[in-house]
Amino acid sequence: MRRIGCLVVLVLLLSASAACARDLPFALGRPVAVTHLLPPPPLPGSPEERAELGELLALQQARTPEMVEQVRADAERSAFRFADVLGPGFVAEKLPRATPFFEALKQAAQAMDGDGKQYWNRARPAAVDPAIKPCIKTPDSPAYPSGHATYGTLVSIVLANMVPERQRELYARGQAYGFAREVAGVHFPSDVAAGRIVGTLIAAVLLEDPSFMAAFAEAKAEVRRALGLPERE
């Protein structure tokens, strides 16, 4: 397919699976044609691609054990990776209603970036230059746009709207979540930049959707209670 599918894909196989036999908190039918909105990635062998490879090699040289540990931890697509900003109250055990909401966000991000990856079919950095040595397993999917950057950006925007008291820190954490893919050596910088655009587009659409906003309000209230914050419109 050359067009991004609708976010109605949020229902995916989850709704058909006995193991996931619960209603997701929202489902959006409005399509976002990401392939019409993103710039194409740099051409193979172009000066732009070579410059990006140079950036990745410099990051690879500068990687520390602490950076590798963080990158490996951030390979998990989970809103709860943002607990280092929001604190120990931001855990699934305290958020029985918000947790499926965040799962639906993950499905939204995956639905949006998948067809874009197939459309451009960009090779991963290590496949382009064997000098790139990823410190995590390289995904089998194409590189552009970055799904982790998409997801990290989307989650940071949603959480910043739930907890505006931590807005600056949440946006910075979302940036770091995507940048970790460059540090890991599994994405080019332009993959990550494109993922941030996609994540922002998804957030813009969701924040105008009534079914999303109803689920958002419920999840927000639970998150703020778990964090010991006062209710807020």
Biotite code that builds the C-alpha atoms (Angstrom):
import biotite.structure as struc

atoms = struc.array([
    struc.Atom([0.000, 0.000, 0.000], chain_id="A", res_id=1, res_name="MET", atom_name="CA", element="C"),
    struc.Atom([1.183, 3.495, -0.785], chain_id="A", res_id=2, res_name="ARG", atom_name="CA", element="C"),
    struc.Atom([-1.154, 5.244, 1.600], chain_id="A", res_id=3, res_name="ARG", atom_name="CA", element="C"),
    struc.Atom([-1.136, 5.213, 5.369], chain_id="A", res_id=4, res_name="ILE", atom_name="CA", element="C"),
    struc.Atom([-4.116, 3.277, 6.646], chain_id="A", res_id=5, res_name="GLY", atom_name="CA", element="C"),
    struc.Atom([-6.759, 4.695, 8.925], chain_id="A", res_id=6, res_name="CYS", atom_name="CA", element="C"),
    struc.Atom([-6.242, 4.811, 12.649], chain_id="A", res_id=7, res_name="LEU", atom_name="CA", element="C"),
    struc.Atom([-9.227, 2.514, 12.887], chain_id="A", res_id=8, res_name="VAL", atom_name="CA", element="C"),
    struc.Atom([-6.449, -0.087, 12.746], chain_id="A", res_id=9, res_name="VAL", atom_name="CA", element="C"),
    struc.Atom([-6.301, 0.594, 16.478], chain_id="A", res_id=10, res_name="LEU", atom_name="CA", element="C"),
    struc.Atom([-8.744, -2.246, 16.919], chain_id="A", res_id=11, res_name="VAL", atom_name="CA", element="C"),
    struc.Atom([-6.289, -4.524, 15.081], chain_id="A", res_id=12, res_name="LEU", atom_name="CA", element="C"),
    struc.Atom([-6.089, -8.092, 16.175], chain_id="A", res_id=13, res_name="LEU", atom_name="CA", element="C"),
    struc.Atom([-6.466, -7.090, 19.802], chain_id="A", res_id=14, res_name="LEU", atom_name="CA", element="C"),
    struc.Atom([-10.231, -6.975, 19.567], chain_id="A", res_id=15, res_name="SER", atom_name="CA", element="C"),
    struc.Atom([-10.327, -10.367, 17.844], chain_id="A", res_id=16, res_name="ALA", atom_name="CA", element="C"),
    struc.Atom([-7.949, -12.066, 20.225], chain_id="A", res_id=17, res_name="SER", atom_name="CA", element="C"),
    struc.Atom([-9.223, -13.951, 23.234], chain_id="A", res_id=18, res_name="ALA", atom_name="CA", element="C"),
    struc.Atom([-6.087, -12.922, 25.081], chain_id="A", res_id=19, res_name="ALA", atom_name="CA", element="C"),
    struc.Atom([-6.929, -9.271, 24.493], chain_id="A", res_id=20, res_name="CYS", atom_name="CA", element="C"),
    struc.Atom([-10.688, -9.450, 24.698], chain_id="A", res_id=21, res_name="ALA", atom_name="CA", element="C"),
    struc.Atom([-11.291, -5.938, 25.934], chain_id="A", res_id=22, res_name="ARG", atom_name="CA", element="C"),
    struc.Atom([-12.460, -2.812, 24.180], chain_id="A", res_id=23, res_name="ASP", atom_name="CA", element="C"),
    struc.Atom([-9.736, -0.337, 23.434], chain_id="A", res_id=24, res_name="LEU", atom_name="CA", element="C"),
    struc.Atom([-10.603, 3.080, 24.873], chain_id="A", res_id=25, res_name="PRO", atom_name="CA", element="C"),
    struc.Atom([-10.770, 4.842, 21.510], chain_id="A", res_id=26, res_name="PHE", atom_name="CA", element="C"),
    struc.Atom([-10.620, 4.183, 17.798], chain_id="A", res_id=27, res_name="ALA", atom_name="CA", element="C"),
    struc.Atom([-10.112, 6.860, 15.197], chain_id="A", res_id=28, res_name="LEU", atom_name="CA", element="C"),
    struc.Atom([-11.226, 6.528, 11.593], chain_id="A", res_id=29, res_name="GLY", atom_name="CA", element="C"),
    struc.Atom([-9.684, 9.672, 10.118], chain_id="A", res_id=30, res_name="ARG", atom_name="CA", element="C"),
    struc.Atom([-6.718, 8.836, 7.855], chain_id="A", res_id=31, res_name="PRO", atom_name="CA", element="C"),
    struc.Atom([-3.479, 10.812, 7.834], chain_id="A", res_id=32, res_name="VAL", atom_name="CA", element="C"),
    struc.Atom([-1.591, 10.494, 4.560], chain_id="A", res_id=33, res_name="ALA", atom_name="CA", element="C"),
    struc.Atom([1.910, 10.572, 6.015], chain_id="A", res_id=34, res_name="VAL", atom_name="CA", element="C"),
    struc.Atom([3.482, 9.680, 2.667], chain_id="A", res_id=35, res_name="THR", atom_name="CA", element="C"),
    struc.Atom([2.075, 12.941, 1.280], chain_id="A", res_id=36, res_name="HIS", atom_name="CA", element="C"),
    struc.Atom([3.397, 15.020, 4.171], chain_id="A", res_id=37, res_name="LEU", atom_name="CA", element="C"),
    struc.Atom([6.890, 13.722, 4.927], chain_id="A", res_id=38, res_name="LEU", atom_name="CA", element="C"),
    struc.Atom([9.907, 14.625, 2.833], chain_id="A", res_id=39, res_name="PRO", atom_name="CA", element="C"),
    struc.Atom([11.569, 11.572, 1.258], chain_id="A", res_id=40, res_name="PRO", atom_name="CA", element="C"),
    struc.Atom([14.700, 10.276, 2.990], chain_id="A", res_id=41, res_name="PRO", atom_name="CA", element="C"),
    struc.Atom([18.129, 11.031, 1.506], chain_id="A", res_id=42, res_name="PRO", atom_name="CA", element="C"),
    struc.Atom([18.913, 9.018, -1.601], chain_id="A", res_id=43, res_name="LEU", atom_name="CA", element="C"),
    struc.Atom([21.245, 6.012, -1.254], chain_id="A", res_id=44, res_name="PRO", atom_name="CA", element="C"),
    struc.Atom([24.836, 7.100, -1.775], chain_id="A", res_id=45, res_name="GLY", atom_name="CA", element="C"),
    struc.Atom([23.970, 10.788, -1.654], chain_id="A", res_id=46, res_name="SER", atom_name="CA", element="C"),
    struc.Atom([26.101, 13.367, 0.207], chain_id="A", res_id=47, res_name="PRO", atom_name="CA", element="C"),
    struc.Atom([23.247, 13.682, 2.713], chain_id="A", res_id=48, res_name="GLU", atom_name="CA", element="C"),
    struc.Atom([23.315, 9.972, 3.455], chain_id="A", res_id=49, res_name="GLU", atom_name="CA", element="C"),
    struc.Atom([27.093, 9.985, 3.808], chain_id="A", res_id=50, res_name="ARG", atom_name="CA", element="C"),
    struc.Atom([26.857, 12.888, 6.245], chain_id="A", res_id=51, res_name="ALA", atom_name="CA", element="C"),
    struc.Atom([24.307, 10.965, 8.297], chain_id="A", res_id=52, res_name="GLU", atom_name="CA", element="C"),
    struc.Atom([26.553, 7.923, 8.389], chain_id="A", res_id=53, res_name="LEU", atom_name="CA", element="C"),
    struc.Atom([29.335, 10.165, 9.656], chain_id="A", res_id=54, res_name="GLY", atom_name="CA", element="C"),
    struc.Atom([27.092, 11.347, 12.482], chain_id="A", res_id=55, res_name="GLU", atom_name="CA", element="C"),
    struc.Atom([26.265, 7.775, 13.432], chain_id="A", res_id=56, res_name="LEU", atom_name="CA", element="C"),
    struc.Atom([29.903, 6.742, 13.409], chain_id="A", res_id=57, res_name="LEU", atom_name="CA", element="C"),
    struc.Atom([30.750, 9.659, 15.715], chain_id="A", res_id=58, res_name="ALA", atom_name="CA", element="C"),
    struc.Atom([27.958, 8.630, 18.088], chain_id="A", res_id=59, res_name="LEU", atom_name="CA", element="C"),
    struc.Atom([29.175, 5.035, 17.974], chain_id="A", res_id=60, res_name="GLN", atom_name="CA", element="C"),
    struc.Atom([32.653, 6.170, 18.934], chain_id="A", res_id=61, res_name="GLN", atom_name="CA", element="C"),
    struc.Atom([31.283, 8.197, 21.842], chain_id="A", res_id=62, res_name="ALA", atom_name="CA", element="C"),
    struc.Atom([28.959, 5.492, 23.231], chain_id="A", res_id=63, res_name="ARG", atom_name="CA", element="C"),
    struc.Atom([29.504, 4.697, 26.892], chain_id="A", res_id=64, res_name="THR", atom_name="CA", element="C"),
    struc.Atom([28.245, 1.646, 28.823], chain_id="A", res_id=65, res_name="PRO", atom_name="CA", element="C"),
    struc.Atom([25.695, 3.914, 30.517], chain_id="A", res_id=66, res_name="GLU", atom_name="CA", element="C"),
    struc.Atom([24.409, 5.121, 27.141], chain_id="A", res_id=67, res_name="MET", atom_name="CA", element="C"),
    struc.Atom([24.131, 1.547, 25.888], chain_id="A", res_id=68, res_name="VAL", atom_name="CA", element="C"),
    struc.Atom([22.155, 0.561, 28.981], chain_id="A", res_id=69, res_name="GLU", atom_name="CA", element="C"),
    struc.Atom([19.732, 3.445, 28.452], chain_id="A", res_id=70, res_name="GLN", atom_name="CA", element="C"),
    struc.Atom([19.358, 2.680, 24.746], chain_id="A", res_id=71, res_name="VAL", atom_name="CA", element="C"),
    struc.Atom([18.569, -0.957, 25.462], chain_id="A", res_id=72, res_name="ARG", atom_name="CA", element="C"),
    struc.Atom([15.996, -0.020, 28.088], chain_id="A", res_id=73, res_name="ALA", atom_name="CA", element="C"),
    struc.Atom([14.348, 2.475, 25.725], chain_id="A", res_id=74, res_name="ASP", atom_name="CA", element="C"),
    struc.Atom([13.985, -0.200, 23.065], chain_id="A", res_id=75, res_name="ALA", atom_name="CA", element="C"),
    struc.Atom([10.766, -1.076, 24.905], chain_id="A", res_id=76, res_name="GLU", atom_name="CA", element="C"),
    struc.Atom([7.790, 0.814, 23.509], chain_id="A", res_id=77, res_name="ARG", atom_name="CA", element="C"),
    struc.Atom([6.045, 1.727, 26.717], chain_id="A", res_id=78, res_name="SER", atom_name="CA", element="C"),
    struc.Atom([4.663, 4.962, 28.082], chain_id="A", res_id=79, res_name="ALA", atom_name="CA", element="C"),
    struc.Atom([6.039, 3.853, 31.432], chain_id="A", res_id=80, res_name="PHE", atom_name="CA", element="C"),
    struc.Atom([9.556, 4.558, 30.176], chain_id="A", res_id=81, res_name="ARG", atom_name="CA", element="C"),
    struc.Atom([8.568, 8.150, 31.020], chain_id="A", res_id=82, res_name="PHE", atom_name="CA", element="C"),
    struc.Atom([8.398, 7.283, 34.727], chain_id="A", res_id=83, res_name="ALA", atom_name="CA", element="C"),
    struc.Atom([11.873, 8.772, 35.107], chain_id="A", res_id=84, res_name="ASP", atom_name="CA", element="C"),
    struc.Atom([10.170, 12.138, 34.539], chain_id="A", res_id=85, res_name="VAL", atom_name="CA", element="C"),
    struc.Atom([6.835, 11.532, 36.244], chain_id="A", res_id=86, res_name="LEU", atom_name="CA", element="C"),
    struc.Atom([8.043, 9.554, 39.236], chain_id="A", res_id=87, res_name="GLY", atom_name="CA", element="C"),
    struc.Atom([7.315, 6.212, 40.924], chain_id="A", res_id=88, res_name="PRO", atom_name="CA", element="C"),
    struc.Atom([3.554, 6.710, 40.864], chain_id="A", res_id=89, res_name="GLY", atom_name="CA", element="C"),
    struc.Atom([3.545, 6.354, 37.086], chain_id="A", res_id=90, res_name="PHE", atom_name="CA", element="C"),
    struc.Atom([3.326, 2.563, 36.914], chain_id="A", res_id=91, res_name="VAL", atom_name="CA", element="C"),
    struc.Atom([0.796, 0.206, 35.364], chain_id="A", res_id=92, res_name="ALA", atom_name="CA", element="C"),
    struc.Atom([-0.196, -1.245, 38.731], chain_id="A", res_id=93, res_name="GLU", atom_name="CA", element="C"),
    struc.Atom([-1.594, 2.126, 39.803], chain_id="A", res_id=94, res_name="LYS", atom_name="CA", element="C"),
    struc.Atom([-3.216, 2.910, 36.450], chain_id="A", res_id=95, res_name="LEU", atom_name="CA", element="C"),
    struc.Atom([-5.711, 0.162, 35.526], chain_id="A", res_id=96, res_name="PRO", atom_name="CA", element="C"),
    struc.Atom([-7.737, 2.468, 33.266], chain_id="A", res_id=97, res_name="ARG", atom_name="CA", element="C"),
    struc.Atom([-4.885, 4.502, 31.801], chain_id="A", res_id=98, res_name="ALA", atom_name="CA", element="C"),
    struc.Atom([-2.800, 1.448, 30.890], chain_id="A", res_id=99, res_name="THR", atom_name="CA", element="C"),
    struc.Atom([-5.097, 0.275, 28.031], chain_id="A", res_id=100, res_name="PRO", atom_name="CA", element="C"),
    struc.Atom([-5.276, 3.904, 26.907], chain_id="A", res_id=101, res_name="PHE", atom_name="CA", element="C"),
    struc.Atom([-1.493, 3.958, 26.546], chain_id="A", res_id=102, res_name="PHE", atom_name="CA", element="C"),
    struc.Atom([-1.612, 0.589, 24.780], chain_id="A", res_id=103, res_name="GLU", atom_name="CA", element="C"),
    struc.Atom([-4.006, 2.122, 22.248], chain_id="A", res_id=104, res_name="ALA", atom_name="CA", element="C"),
    struc.Atom([-1.541, 4.968, 21.717], chain_id="A", res_id=105, res_name="LEU", atom_name="CA", element="C"),
    struc.Atom([1.104, 2.398, 20.862], chain_id="A", res_id=106, res_name="LYS", atom_name="CA", element="C"),
    struc.Atom([-1.221, 0.793, 18.344], chain_id="A", res_id=107, res_name="GLN", atom_name="CA", element="C"),
    struc.Atom([-1.896, 4.212, 16.812], chain_id="A", res_id=108, res_name="ALA", atom_name="CA", element="C"),
    struc.Atom([1.807, 4.897, 16.365], chain_id="A", res_id=109, res_name="ALA", atom_name="CA", element="C"),
    struc.Atom([2.462, 1.478, 14.836], chain_id="A", res_id=110, res_name="GLN", atom_name="CA", element="C"),
    struc.Atom([-0.502, 1.831, 12.467], chain_id="A", res_id=111, res_name="ALA", atom_name="CA", element="C"),
    struc.Atom([0.789, 5.167, 11.234], chain_id="A", res_id=112, res_name="MET", atom_name="CA", element="C"),
    struc.Atom([4.442, 4.412, 10.595], chain_id="A", res_id=113, res_name="ASP", atom_name="CA", element="C"),
    struc.Atom([4.151, 0.896, 9.146], chain_id="A", res_id=114, res_name="GLY", atom_name="CA", element="C"),
    struc.Atom([2.959, 1.756, 5.655], chain_id="A", res_id=115, res_name="ASP", atom_name="CA", element="C"),
    struc.Atom([5.387, 4.678, 5.465], chain_id="A", res_id=116, res_name="GLY", atom_name="CA", element="C"),
    struc.Atom([8.230, 2.286, 6.122], chain_id="A", res_id=117, res_name="LYS", atom_name="CA", element="C"),
    struc.Atom([7.097, 0.044, 3.285], chain_id="A", res_id=118, res_name="GLN", atom_name="CA", element="C"),
    struc.Atom([6.539, 2.999, 0.956], chain_id="A", res_id=119, res_name="TYR", atom_name="CA", element="C"),
    struc.Atom([10.124, 4.272, 1.232], chain_id="A", res_id=120, res_name="TRP", atom_name="CA", element="C"),
    struc.Atom([11.724, 0.914, 2.141], chain_id="A", res_id=121, res_name="ASN", atom_name="CA", element="C"),
    struc.Atom([14.884, 2.564, 3.394], chain_id="A", res_id=122, res_name="ARG", atom_name="CA", element="C"),
    struc.Atom([17.733, 0.287, 4.438], chain_id="A", res_id=123, res_name="ALA", atom_name="CA", element="C"),
    struc.Atom([18.993, 0.378, 8.008], chain_id="A", res_id=124, res_name="ARG", atom_name="CA", element="C"),
    struc.Atom([22.378, 2.068, 8.615], chain_id="A", res_id=125, res_name="PRO", atom_name="CA", element="C"),
    struc.Atom([24.323, -1.165, 9.188], chain_id="A", res_id=126, res_name="ALA", atom_name="CA", element="C"),
    struc.Atom([23.082, -2.514, 5.865], chain_id="A", res_id=127, res_name="ALA", atom_name="CA", element="C"),
    struc.Atom([24.422, 0.594, 4.147], chain_id="A", res_id=128, res_name="VAL", atom_name="CA", element="C"),
    struc.Atom([27.784, 0.767, 5.933], chain_id="A", res_id=129, res_name="ASP", atom_name="CA", element="C"),
    struc.Atom([29.230, -2.288, 7.748], chain_id="A", res_id=130, res_name="PRO", atom_name="CA", element="C"),
    struc.Atom([31.250, 0.095, 9.935], chain_id="A", res_id=131, res_name="ALA", atom_name="CA", element="C"),
    struc.Atom([28.021, 0.815, 11.801], chain_id="A", res_id=132, res_name="ILE", atom_name="CA", element="C"),
    struc.Atom([27.845, -1.596, 14.728], chain_id="A", res_id=133, res_name="LYS", atom_name="CA", element="C"),
    struc.Atom([24.429, -1.416, 16.444], chain_id="A", res_id=134, res_name="PRO", atom_name="CA", element="C"),
    struc.Atom([24.387, -2.055, 20.183], chain_id="A", res_id=135, res_name="CYS", atom_name="CA", element="C"),
    struc.Atom([20.889, -3.566, 19.999], chain_id="A", res_id=136, res_name="ILE", atom_name="CA", element="C"),
    struc.Atom([19.258, -6.009, 17.622], chain_id="A", res_id=137, res_name="LYS", atom_name="CA", element="C"),
    struc.Atom([18.488, -4.306, 14.331], chain_id="A", res_id=138, res_name="THR", atom_name="CA", element="C"),
    struc.Atom([14.756, -4.546, 13.563], chain_id="A", res_id=139, res_name="PRO", atom_name="CA", element="C"),
    struc.Atom([13.717, -6.355, 10.413], chain_id="A", res_id=140, res_name="ASP", atom_name="CA", element="C"),
    struc.Atom([11.541, -3.459, 9.231], chain_id="A", res_id=141, res_name="SER", atom_name="CA", element="C"),
    struc.Atom([12.721, -0.605, 6.980], chain_id="A", res_id=142, res_name="PRO", atom_name="CA", element="C"),
    struc.Atom([14.189, 2.463, 8.629], chain_id="A", res_id=143, res_name="ALA", atom_name="CA", element="C"),
    struc.Atom([12.127, 5.487, 7.547], chain_id="A", res_id=144, res_name="TYR", atom_name="CA", element="C"),
    struc.Atom([10.375, 6.884, 9.525], chain_id="A", res_id=145, res_name="PRO", atom_name="CA", element="C"),
    struc.Atom([11.473, 5.764, 12.977], chain_id="A", res_id=146, res_name="SER", atom_name="CA", element="C"),
    struc.Atom([8.657, 4.041, 14.820], chain_id="A", res_id=147, res_name="GLY", atom_name="CA", element="C"),
    struc.Atom([10.288, 4.672, 18.190], chain_id="A", res_id=148, res_name="HIS", atom_name="CA", element="C"),
    struc.Atom([10.612, 8.390, 17.459], chain_id="A", res_id=149, res_name="ALA", atom_name="CA", element="C"),
    struc.Atom([6.983, 8.420, 16.333], chain_id="A", res_id=150, res_name="THR", atom_name="CA", element="C"),
    struc.Atom([5.891, 6.723, 19.529], chain_id="A", res_id=151, res_name="TYR", atom_name="CA", element="C"),
    struc.Atom([8.117, 8.734, 21.861], chain_id="A", res_id=152, res_name="GLY", atom_name="CA", element="C"),
    struc.Atom([6.901, 12.004, 20.374], chain_id="A", res_id=153, res_name="THR", atom_name="CA", element="C"),
    struc.Atom([3.246, 10.977, 20.551], chain_id="A", res_id=154, res_name="LEU", atom_name="CA", element="C"),
    struc.Atom([3.533, 9.846, 24.170], chain_id="A", res_id=155, res_name="VAL", atom_name="CA", element="C"),
    struc.Atom([5.433, 12.969, 25.206], chain_id="A", res_id=156, res_name="SER", atom_name="CA", element="C"),
    struc.Atom([2.735, 15.233, 23.718], chain_id="A", res_id=157, res_name="ILE", atom_name="CA", element="C"),
    struc.Atom([-0.112, 13.281, 25.317], chain_id="A", res_id=158, res_name="VAL", atom_name="CA", element="C"),
    struc.Atom([1.603, 13.143, 28.713], chain_id="A", res_id=159, res_name="LEU", atom_name="CA", element="C"),
    struc.Atom([2.494, 16.836, 28.523], chain_id="A", res_id=160, res_name="ALA", atom_name="CA", element="C"),
    struc.Atom([-1.204, 17.569, 28.043], chain_id="A", res_id=161, res_name="ASN", atom_name="CA", element="C"),
    struc.Atom([-2.009, 15.402, 31.053], chain_id="A", res_id=162, res_name="MET", atom_name="CA", element="C"),
    struc.Atom([0.752, 16.789, 33.265], chain_id="A", res_id=163, res_name="VAL", atom_name="CA", element="C"),
    struc.Atom([1.594, 20.284, 32.000], chain_id="A", res_id=164, res_name="PRO", atom_name="CA", element="C"),
    struc.Atom([3.609, 20.839, 35.179], chain_id="A", res_id=165, res_name="GLU", atom_name="CA", element="C"),
    struc.Atom([6.244, 18.556, 33.591], chain_id="A", res_id=166, res_name="ARG", atom_name="CA", element="C"),
    struc.Atom([5.788, 19.686, 30.000], chain_id="A", res_id=167, res_name="GLN", atom_name="CA", element="C"),
    struc.Atom([9.378, 20.755, 29.345], chain_id="A", res_id=168, res_name="ARG", atom_name="CA", element="C"),
    struc.Atom([10.844, 17.587, 30.848], chain_id="A", res_id=169, res_name="GLU", atom_name="CA", element="C"),
    struc.Atom([8.388, 15.328, 29.019], chain_id="A", res_id=170, res_name="LEU", atom_name="CA", element="C"),
    struc.Atom([9.165, 16.837, 25.639], chain_id="A", res_id=171, res_name="TYR", atom_name="CA", element="C"),
    struc.Atom([12.880, 16.487, 26.341], chain_id="A", res_id=172, res_name="ALA", atom_name="CA", element="C"),
    struc.Atom([12.356, 12.841, 27.312], chain_id="A", res_id=173, res_name="ARG", atom_name="CA", element="C"),
    struc.Atom([10.472, 12.232, 24.069], chain_id="A", res_id=174, res_name="GLY", atom_name="CA", element="C"),
    struc.Atom([13.380, 13.708, 22.128], chain_id="A", res_id=175, res_name="GLN", atom_name="CA", element="C"),
    struc.Atom([15.837, 11.492, 23.995], chain_id="A", res_id=176, res_name="ALA", atom_name="CA", element="C"),
    struc.Atom([13.676, 8.425, 23.385], chain_id="A", res_id=177, res_name="TYR", atom_name="CA", element="C"),
    struc.Atom([13.956, 8.945, 19.622], chain_id="A", res_id=178, res_name="GLY", atom_name="CA", element="C"),
    struc.Atom([17.613, 9.974, 19.710], chain_id="A", res_id=179, res_name="PHE", atom_name="CA", element="C"),
    struc.Atom([18.430, 6.680, 21.427], chain_id="A", res_id=180, res_name="ALA", atom_name="CA", element="C"),
    struc.Atom([17.793, 4.988, 18.074], chain_id="A", res_id=181, res_name="ARG", atom_name="CA", element="C"),
    struc.Atom([20.629, 6.976, 16.527], chain_id="A", res_id=182, res_name="GLU", atom_name="CA", element="C"),
    struc.Atom([22.914, 6.184, 19.455], chain_id="A", res_id=183, res_name="VAL", atom_name="CA", element="C"),
    struc.Atom([21.995, 2.525, 19.020], chain_id="A", res_id=184, res_name="ALA", atom_name="CA", element="C"),
    struc.Atom([22.988, 2.676, 15.359], chain_id="A", res_id=185, res_name="GLY", atom_name="CA", element="C"),
    struc.Atom([19.658, 1.380, 14.029], chain_id="A", res_id=186, res_name="VAL", atom_name="CA", element="C"),
    struc.Atom([18.309, 4.633, 12.574], chain_id="A", res_id=187, res_name="HIS", atom_name="CA", element="C"),
    struc.Atom([19.599, 7.545, 10.547], chain_id="A", res_id=188, res_name="PHE", atom_name="CA", element="C"),
    struc.Atom([19.007, 11.047, 11.970], chain_id="A", res_id=189, res_name="PRO", atom_name="CA", element="C"),
    struc.Atom([16.467, 11.759, 9.218], chain_id="A", res_id=190, res_name="SER", atom_name="CA", element="C"),
    struc.Atom([14.504, 8.633, 10.228], chain_id="A", res_id=191, res_name="ASP", atom_name="CA", element="C"),
    struc.Atom([14.189, 10.037, 13.727], chain_id="A", res_id=192, res_name="VAL", atom_name="CA", element="C"),
    struc.Atom([13.305, 13.526, 12.499], chain_id="A", res_id=193, res_name="ALA", atom_name="CA", element="C"),
    struc.Atom([10.550, 12.057, 10.302], chain_id="A", res_id=194, res_name="ALA", atom_name="CA", element="C"),
    struc.Atom([9.241, 9.960, 13.192], chain_id="A", res_id=195, res_name="GLY", atom_name="CA", element="C"),
    struc.Atom([8.885, 13.099, 15.288], chain_id="A", res_id=196, res_name="ARG", atom_name="CA", element="C"),
    struc.Atom([6.804, 14.668, 12.536], chain_id="A", res_id=197, res_name="ILE", atom_name="CA", element="C"),
    struc.Atom([4.568, 11.588, 12.348], chain_id="A", res_id=198, res_name="VAL", atom_name="CA", element="C"),
    struc.Atom([4.142, 11.499, 16.125], chain_id="A", res_id=199, res_name="GLY", atom_name="CA", element="C"),
    struc.Atom([3.130, 15.157, 16.111], chain_id="A", res_id=200, res_name="THR", atom_name="CA", element="C"),
    struc.Atom([0.655, 14.565, 13.272], chain_id="A", res_id=201, res_name="LEU", atom_name="CA", element="C"),
    struc.Atom([-0.962, 11.670, 15.124], chain_id="A", res_id=202, res_name="ILE", atom_name="CA", element="C"),
    struc.Atom([-1.234, 13.764, 18.278], chain_id="A", res_id=203, res_name="ALA", atom_name="CA", element="C"),
    struc.Atom([-2.802, 16.653, 16.360], chain_id="A", res_id=204, res_name="ALA", atom_name="CA", element="C"),
    struc.Atom([-5.472, 14.360, 14.903], chain_id="A", res_id=205, res_name="VAL", atom_name="CA", element="C"),
    struc.Atom([-6.164, 12.521, 18.157], chain_id="A", res_id=206, res_name="LEU", atom_name="CA", element="C"),
    struc.Atom([-6.501, 15.687, 20.221], chain_id="A", res_id=207, res_name="LEU", atom_name="CA", element="C"),
    struc.Atom([-9.383, 16.766, 17.969], chain_id="A", res_id=208, res_name="GLU", atom_name="CA", element="C"),
    struc.Atom([-11.196, 13.432, 18.064], chain_id="A", res_id=209, res_name="ASP", atom_name="CA", element="C"),
    struc.Atom([-14.127, 13.177, 20.530], chain_id="A", res_id=210, res_name="PRO", atom_name="CA", element="C"),
    struc.Atom([-13.682, 9.473, 21.298], chain_id="A", res_id=211, res_name="SER", atom_name="CA", element="C"),
    struc.Atom([-10.021, 10.034, 22.026], chain_id="A", res_id=212, res_name="PHE", atom_name="CA", element="C"),
    struc.Atom([-10.659, 13.056, 24.207], chain_id="A", res_id=213, res_name="MET", atom_name="CA", element="C"),
    struc.Atom([-13.212, 11.171, 26.293], chain_id="A", res_id=214, res_name="ALA", atom_name="CA", element="C"),
    struc.Atom([-10.679, 8.394, 26.950], chain_id="A", res_id=215, res_name="ALA", atom_name="CA", element="C"),
    struc.Atom([-7.938, 10.978, 27.449], chain_id="A", res_id=216, res_name="PHE", atom_name="CA", element="C"),
    struc.Atom([-9.911, 12.793, 30.168], chain_id="A", res_id=217, res_name="ALA", atom_name="CA", element="C"),
    struc.Atom([-10.434, 9.560, 32.099], chain_id="A", res_id=218, res_name="GLU", atom_name="CA", element="C"),
    struc.Atom([-6.796, 8.500, 31.765], chain_id="A", res_id=219, res_name="ALA", atom_name="CA", element="C"),
    struc.Atom([-5.585, 11.978, 32.679], chain_id="A", res_id=220, res_name="LYS", atom_name="CA", element="C"),
    struc.Atom([-7.633, 12.030, 35.882], chain_id="A", res_id=221, res_name="ALA", atom_name="CA", element="C"),
    struc.Atom([-6.246, 8.640, 36.931], chain_id="A", res_id=222, res_name="GLU", atom_name="CA", element="C"),
    struc.Atom([-2.660, 9.618, 36.109], chain_id="A", res_id=223, res_name="VAL", atom_name="CA", element="C"),
    struc.Atom([-2.910, 12.838, 38.097], chain_id="A", res_id=224, res_name="ARG", atom_name="CA", element="C"),
    struc.Atom([-4.364, 10.993, 41.093], chain_id="A", res_id=225, res_name="ARG", atom_name="CA", element="C"),
    struc.Atom([-1.563, 8.420, 40.950], chain_id="A", res_id=226, res_name="ALA", atom_name="CA", element="C"),
    struc.Atom([1.005, 11.221, 40.870], chain_id="A", res_id=227, res_name="LEU", atom_name="CA", element="C"),
    struc.Atom([-0.642, 13.046, 43.767], chain_id="A", res_id=228, res_name="GLY", atom_name="CA", element="C"),
    struc.Atom([-1.525, 16.050, 41.620], chain_id="A", res_id=229, res_name="LEU", atom_name="CA", element="C"),
    struc.Atom([-4.730, 18.081, 41.855], chain_id="A", res_id=230, res_name="PRO", atom_name="CA", element="C"),
    struc.Atom([-7.455, 17.655, 39.272], chain_id="A", res_id=231, res_name="GLU", atom_name="CA", element="C"),
    struc.Atom([-7.023, 19.947, 36.306], chain_id="A", res_id=232, res_name="ARG", atom_name="CA", element="C"),
    struc.Atom([-9.155, 20.810, 33.281], chain_id="A", res_id=233, res_name="GLU", atom_name="CA", element="C"),
])
